[in-house]
Amino acid sequence: MTALASFRPALNIADLRRDYARAELTETDVDADPLLQFERWIAEAIKAALPEPTAMTLATADVAGRPSARIVLLKGASADGFVFFTNYQSRKGRELDMRPEAALLFHWIELERQVRIEGLVRKVPPAESDRYFASRPEPARIGAWASPQSRAIPDRAWLEREFAAAKLRFEQGEGGIPRPPHWGGYRLMPTAMEFWQGRPSRLHDRIRYERANGSWRIERLAP
């Protein structure tokens, strides 16, 4: 018997249900600009003191189309797009180099909302990465030098030794902690955005924006 076959959850997962009835979303409710609509919703998520309101799933794919996803933190949102930072040599960094397109997903379950974003990705200018890196706490800046993100390492002790060595190196230097050349930001420039509001009986509201001929087309999707 495999480990999966022997797994018996204490609860029947298929029976776990929740009905949604907090709010509604109509075509006349939303802003004509999806970036302004996003600003409205994320401001409400922050005001509601949700845990990690800027956490978002980032989905990428390799050249063969095999997808991967992970949680990252939004560090900027404007008319130019959505910004996050990472190690360029990580799996997501390597995949974005090969296929510079991605999807983002925000899930604010307490507000019964999701936002889905699709678009093209490019690196932010080095000066922008420098500014953000300098604002990070010192341990996080040291960690960016110490950790070969997404690579196999021998054990936790190896990572801690690398961190200690990097910390000592910068303590003995006089130039502070510069941004590693393999670390920086990406900006996702949206081509499509969807706002999802949970509704009763699974008849959820889904309002989708799609860029066409330099403007945004708004349409309702079936749940």
C-alpha positions as CSV (number, residue, x, y, z in Angstrom):
1,M,0.0,0.0,0.0
2,T,1.4,3.4,-1.0
3,A,1.7,6.3,1.5
4,L,-1.0,8.1,-0.4
5,A,-3.4,5.1,-0.3
6,S,-2.9,4.8,3.4
7,F,-3.6,8.5,4.1
8,R,-6.9,8.9,5.9
9,P,-7.7,12.6,6.9
10,A,-9.6,13.1,10.1
11,L,-12.3,15.0,8.2
12,N,-13.8,14.3,4.8
13,I,-12.1,17.0,2.7
14,A,-14.8,16.8,0.0
15,D,-17.4,17.8,2.6
16,L,-15.7,21.1,3.6
17,R,-17.8,23.9,2.2
18,R,-18.3,27.6,2.8
19,D,-20.9,29.9,1.2
20,Y,-19.9,33.4,0.3
21,A,-22.2,36.4,0.9
22,R,-20.1,39.4,2.0
23,A,-20.4,41.5,-1.1
24,E,-21.2,41.7,-4.8
25,L,-19.4,43.1,-7.9
26,T,-21.0,44.4,-11.0
27,E,-19.8,46.0,-14.2
28,T,-21.0,49.4,-13.0
29,D,-19.2,49.0,-9.6
30,V,-15.7,48.6,-11.0
31,D,-13.3,51.3,-12.1
32,A,-12.7,51.6,-15.9
33,D,-9.0,51.2,-15.1
34,P,-8.1,47.8,-13.6
35,L,-5.0,49.3,-11.8
36,L,-7.3,51.7,-10.0
37,Q,-9.7,48.9,-9.2
38,F,-6.8,46.9,-7.8
39,E,-5.6,49.9,-5.7
40,R,-9.1,50.1,-4.2
41,W,-9.2,46.4,-3.3
42,I,-5.7,46.1,-1.9
43,A,-6.3,49.2,0.2
44,E,-9.4,47.5,1.6
45,A,-7.4,44.3,2.3
46,I,-4.7,46.4,4.2
47,K,-7.4,48.3,6.1
48,A,-9.0,45.0,7.2
49,A,-5.6,44.1,8.7
50,L,-5.5,40.8,6.8
51,P,-2.4,38.7,7.3
52,E,0.1,39.3,4.4
53,P,-2.3,41.3,2.2
54,T,0.6,41.7,-0.4
55,A,1.3,38.0,-0.7
56,M,0.6,36.7,-4.2
57,T,1.1,33.5,-6.1
58,L,3.5,33.9,-9.0
59,A,3.2,31.3,-11.7
60,T,5.8,30.8,-14.4
61,A,6.7,28.1,-16.9
62,D,9.8,26.7,-18.5
63,V,10.5,26.5,-22.2
64,A,8.6,23.2,-22.4
65,G,5.5,24.8,-20.8
66,R,5.9,23.0,-17.4
67,P,4.4,25.4,-14.8
68,S,5.6,26.2,-11.3
69,A,4.1,28.5,-8.7
70,R,5.2,30.0,-5.4
71,I,4.2,32.9,-3.0
72,V,6.1,36.2,-3.3
73,L,5.4,39.6,-1.9
74,L,4.2,42.6,-4.0
75,K,6.5,45.5,-3.5
76,G,5.0,48.0,-5.9
77,A,1.9,48.6,-8.0
78,S,1.3,51.4,-10.4
79,A,0.3,52.1,-14.0
80,D,3.6,50.5,-15.0
81,G,2.7,47.2,-13.5
82,F,3.3,45.0,-10.5
83,V,6.8,44.7,-8.9
84,F,8.4,41.9,-6.9
85,F,12.1,41.1,-6.1
86,T,14.0,37.8,-6.1
87,N,17.2,36.0,-6.9
88,Y,17.6,36.1,-10.7
89,Q,19.3,32.7,-10.6
90,S,16.3,31.1,-8.7
91,R,14.0,28.8,-10.6
92,K,11.5,31.6,-11.2
93,G,14.3,33.9,-12.4
94,R,15.6,31.2,-14.8
95,E,12.1,30.6,-16.1
96,L,11.4,34.3,-16.6
97,D,14.6,34.6,-18.6
98,M,13.4,31.8,-20.9
99,R,9.7,32.8,-21.0
100,P,9.1,36.5,-19.9
101,E,5.5,36.1,-19.1
102,A,3.7,35.1,-15.9
103,A,0.5,35.2,-13.9
104,L,-0.2,36.5,-10.4
105,L,-3.0,35.6,-8.0
106,F,-4.1,37.4,-4.8
107,H,-6.5,35.5,-2.5
108,W,-8.0,37.5,0.3
109,I,-10.2,34.8,1.7
110,E,-11.5,37.0,4.6
111,L,-13.0,39.4,2.0
112,E,-14.0,36.5,-0.3
113,R,-12.0,38.0,-3.1
114,Q,-9.4,37.0,-5.6
115,V,-7.5,39.0,-8.2
116,R,-5.9,37.2,-11.2
117,I,-3.3,39.0,-13.3
118,E,-1.6,37.9,-16.5
119,G,1.1,39.7,-18.4
120,L,4.6,40.2,-19.7
121,V,7.6,40.5,-17.3
122,R,10.8,42.4,-17.5
123,K,13.5,43.3,-15.0
124,V,13.2,46.7,-13.3
125,P,16.1,49.2,-13.9
126,P,19.2,48.5,-11.7
127,A,18.7,51.8,-9.8
128,E,15.2,50.7,-8.7
129,S,16.6,47.4,-7.5
130,D,19.4,49.2,-5.6
131,R,16.9,51.4,-3.8
132,Y,14.7,48.6,-2.7
133,F,17.7,46.4,-1.6
134,A,19.1,49.2,0.5
135,S,15.7,49.5,2.3
136,R,15.8,45.8,3.4
137,P,16.8,44.8,6.9
138,E,20.5,43.9,7.2
139,P,20.0,40.2,7.7
140,A,17.9,40.0,4.6
141,R,20.6,41.8,2.6
142,I,23.2,39.3,3.9
143,G,21.0,36.4,3.1
144,A,20.7,37.5,-0.5
145,W,24.5,37.0,-0.8
146,A,24.6,33.8,1.3
147,S,21.7,31.7,-0.2
148,P,22.0,30.2,-3.7
149,Q,18.2,30.2,-4.1
150,S,16.6,27.1,-5.5
151,R,19.9,25.2,-5.6
152,A,20.4,21.9,-3.7
153,I,22.6,22.4,-0.6
154,P,24.1,19.9,1.8
155,D,22.1,20.8,4.9
156,R,20.9,23.7,7.2
157,A,24.3,24.0,8.8
158,W,25.9,24.7,5.4
159,L,23.5,27.6,4.9
160,E,24.2,29.0,8.3
161,R,27.9,28.9,7.8
162,E,27.5,30.7,4.5
163,F,25.4,33.4,6.2
164,A,28.0,33.8,9.0
165,A,30.8,34.0,6.5
166,A,29.0,36.7,4.5
167,K,28.1,38.6,7.6
168,L,31.8,38.6,8.7
169,R,32.9,39.7,5.3
170,F,30.6,42.7,5.2
171,E,31.4,43.6,8.9
172,Q,35.1,43.8,8.0
173,G,34.5,45.8,4.8
174,E,33.8,49.5,4.6
175,G,31.4,49.6,1.7
176,G,28.2,48.5,3.4
177,I,26.2,45.7,1.8
178,P,25.8,46.2,-1.9
179,R,23.1,44.5,-3.9
180,P,24.3,41.2,-5.4
181,P,24.4,41.3,-9.2
182,H,22.2,38.2,-9.3
183,W,19.4,39.8,-7.2
184,G,16.8,42.4,-8.2
185,G,13.3,43.2,-9.3
186,Y,10.8,42.3,-12.0
187,R,7.8,44.2,-13.2
188,L,4.7,42.3,-14.6
189,M,2.9,44.5,-17.1
190,P,-0.7,43.3,-17.2
191,T,-2.5,42.3,-20.4
192,A,-5.5,40.8,-18.5
193,M,-6.9,41.2,-15.0
194,E,-9.8,39.5,-13.3
195,F,-11.6,40.5,-10.1
196,W,-13.5,37.7,-8.4
197,Q,-16.0,38.3,-5.6
198,G,-17.5,35.2,-3.8
199,R,-21.3,35.0,-4.0
200,P,-23.9,32.5,-2.7
201,S,-24.6,29.2,-4.4
202,R,-21.2,29.4,-6.2
203,L,-22.7,32.1,-8.5
204,H,-19.6,34.2,-8.1
205,D,-19.0,37.6,-9.7
206,R,-16.1,37.6,-12.2
207,I,-15.2,40.8,-13.9
208,R,-12.4,40.5,-16.4
209,Y,-10.4,43.3,-18.1
210,E,-8.5,42.6,-21.3
211,R,-6.2,45.1,-23.0
212,A,-7.2,45.6,-26.7
213,N,-6.0,48.4,-29.0
214,G,-4.5,50.4,-26.2
215,S,-7.6,50.4,-23.9
216,W,-9.3,48.0,-21.5
217,R,-12.3,45.9,-22.4
218,I,-14.5,44.9,-19.5
219,E,-16.6,41.7,-19.6
220,R,-18.4,39.4,-17.1
221,L,-17.3,35.7,-17.0
222,A,-19.5,32.9,-15.9
223,P,-18.5,31.5,-12.5
